[in-house]
């Protein structure tokens, strides 16, 4: 008698907890030459967009002293091709399928706008803030803070200072 490896993932019950990493197996065909896709818990397909997308132009990878950088740009055939070609192939093999769907607005607005271009936007904000601090604003900020702290201390200590000086 074998061990029961059934696993629940949300509403889905899987025969075991082994899933492919999202996108690493494409739409599953790439794995078929190595294993029976019906034996694993599920195939997690790469993200599917509404329209076909070519992704970023080459070069997509660069080596840096700190490691590799990549920007693939989420290429894919689009939802129509996925539903006509990839999903039927997976289901005909008995595979359970998990996947993500990205739409144009979410893809461009979130993936490209926040993650890819968002890093450069953060650098711009930090640079503007640094320039503002170096332009003399920091001096005035420090002066106002010191005057404010002295005023607050005087206000809090005034009754004691009056007693100290005989008032």
Secondary structure as UniProt FT lines:
FT   STRAND          7..9
FT   TURN            10..11
FT   STRAND          12..14
FT   TURN            22..28
FT   HELIX           29..32
FT   TURN            33..34
FT   TURN            37..39
FT   STRAND          42..44
FT   STRAND          48..49
FT   STRAND          61..64
FT   TURN            65..66
FT   STRAND          67..70
FT   HELIX           79..81
FT   HELIX           82..86
FT   HELIX           87..92
FT   TURN            93..94
FT   STRAND          97..98
FT   STRAND          101..102
FT   HELIX           104..106
FT   HELIX           107..116
FT   HELIX           117..132
FT   HELIX           133..137
FT   HELIX           138..164
FT   TURN            165..166
//
